[in-house]
Amino acid sequence: MVREEVEKMDKRRFTKILAKAECKEVSVLSAVIQERHNPIIVKEPEKTLTMIKMREPVKQSLFYIGEVIVYEAVVEIDGTQGMAVLMCSGAEEDAAKVLDMAIIDAAFNKGIFIQLDLLLELERQQNDQTMRENALHLKTMVNFESMDQAPPSDLSAFKGGTK
């Protein structure tokens, strides 16, 4: 894809797709960039702590709920930096995934990311998976409509219809 089409992709959406993707899917996207360019690792993937912000629903104020362990990495391609931060899932490939995400981010920032079609296909698959999971949850949802109805005026309905 050309630079203009890549620029249309929102950075938050771009990062969300990569974070939700499997390690091997991110690796495939990164491999193409590594074949064509020479990324320089500025900061090796390493674990660190970061604070998680939440928004309080009533007053809408921000507060820190606690700390989580994350991996972070910084990469440079032809003078343009890319970085990635990924919550640590405990999987062995977390470090490799965050490095690949940083490489992709650097390519995105430089405007040389050419695999937007594959990224959009990943997003479509992720959305389909989310819809399937939501459909499973909807099957277990309880309908409380009957609780809103007024009680019958004839109590015989509770006694099996006999008086």
CORCOR-V32343 format. One record per pair of residues at least 4 apart in sequence whose C-alpha atoms are under 7 Angstrom apart, sorted by the first residue. I is the first residue (numbers start at 1). J is the second residue. D is the distance in Angstrom with one decimal. If there is no record, write none. Layout:
# CORCOR-V32343
[[I:J:D] [I:J:D]]
This chain:
# CORCOR-V32343
[[1:5:6.3] [1:6:6.9] [1:114:4.9] [1:115:6.7] [1:116:6.3] [2:6:6.6] [2:114:6.9] [3:7:6.2] [3:111:5.4] [3:112:6.9] [4:8:6.5] [6:116:6.7] [9:14:6.5] [10:14:6.1] [11:15:6.1] [12:16:6.1] [13:17:6.3] [14:18:6.6] [15:19:6.1] [16:20:6.2] [17:21:6.1] [17:123:5.8] [18:26:6.5] [18:101:6.8] [19:86:6.9] [21:25:6.3] [21:26:6.6] [22:26:6.5] [23:27:6.1] [23:93:6.8] [23:97:5.4] [24:28:6.3] [25:29:6.7] [26:30:6.2] [26:97:6.7] [26:100:6.4] [26:101:6.8] [27:31:6.0] [27:97:6.9] [27:100:5.9] [28:32:6.8] [30:34:6.2] [30:100:5.4] [30:103:6.3] [30:104:5.8] [31:35:6.2] [32:36:6.7] [33:37:5.9] [34:38:6.0] [34:39:6.6] [38:77:6.5] [39:75:6.4] [39:76:5.6] [39:77:4.7] [39:103:6.8] [40:75:5.6] [40:76:5.1] [40:77:6.4] [41:74:6.3] [41:75:4.5] [41:76:6.4] [42:74:5.3] [42:75:5.1] [42:76:6.5] [43:73:5.3] [43:74:4.8] [43:75:6.7] [44:73:5.5] [44:74:6.9] [45:71:6.1] [45:72:5.3] [45:73:4.5] [45:95:5.5] [45:98:6.8] [45:99:6.1] [46:71:5.3] [46:72:5.8] [46:73:6.9] [47:69:6.5] [47:70:5.5] [47:71:4.5] [47:72:6.7] [48:69:5.7] [48:70:5.5] [48:71:6.2] [49:67:6.2] [49:68:5.6] [49:69:4.7] [49:70:6.0] [50:67:5.4] [50:68:5.6] [50:69:6.6] [50:70:6.9] [51:64:6.4] [51:66:5.7] [51:67:4.4] [51:68:6.5] [52:64:5.6] [52:65:5.8] [52:66:5.7] [52:67:5.9] [53:62:6.5] [53:63:5.6] [53:64:4.5] [53:65:6.0] [54:62:5.7] [54:63:5.5] [54:64:6.1] [54:65:6.3] [55:60:5.6] [55:61:5.5] [55:62:4.5] [55:63:6.4] [56:60:4.9] [56:61:5.3] [56:62:6.1] [69:87:6.2] [69:88:5.7] [70:85:6.5] [70:86:5.4] [70:87:4.3] [70:88:4.8] [71:85:5.6] [71:86:5.3] [71:87:6.4] [71:88:6.1] [71:95:6.5] [71:98:6.6] [72:84:5.6] [72:85:4.4] [72:86:6.5] [72:98:6.4] [73:83:5.6] [73:84:5.5] [73:85:6.8] [73:98:6.3] [73:99:5.7] [73:102:6.2] [74:81:6.9] [74:82:5.8] [74:83:4.3] [74:84:6.7] [74:102:5.9] [75:81:5.6] [75:82:5.3] [75:83:6.2] [75:102:5.8] [75:103:5.9] [75:106:6.6] [76:80:5.3] [76:81:4.2] [76:82:6.1] [76:106:6.2] [77:81:6.4] [77:106:6.1] [77:107:6.9] [80:106:6.1] [80:109:6.9] [80:110:5.9] [81:106:5.1] [82:102:5.1] [82:103:6.3] [82:105:4.7] [82:106:3.6] [82:109:6.8] [83:102:4.4] [83:105:6.2] [84:98:5.8] [84:101:5.8] [84:102:4.8] [85:98:6.5] [86:98:6.2] [88:94:6.6] [93:97:6.1] [94:98:6.2] [95:99:6.3] [96:100:6.2] [97:101:6.1] [98:102:6.2] [99:103:6.3] [100:104:6.2] [101:105:6.0] [102:106:6.2] [103:107:6.3] [104:108:6.1] [105:109:6.0] [106:110:6.1] [107:111:6.1] [107:112:5.2] [107:113:5.0] [108:112:6.1] [108:113:5.0] [115:119:6.4] [116:120:6.1] [117:121:6.2] [118:122:6.3] [119:123:6.3] [120:124:6.2] [121:125:6.3] [122:126:6.2] [123:127:6.1] [124:128:6.2] [125:129:6.2] [126:130:6.2] [127:131:6.2] [128:132:6.3] [129:133:6.2] [130:134:6.1] [131:135:6.1] [132:136:6.4] [133:137:6.5] [134:138:6.2] [135:139:6.6] [137:141:6.7] [155:159:7.0] [156:160:6.5] [156:161:4.9] [156:162:6.0] [156:163:6.2] [157:161:5.3]]
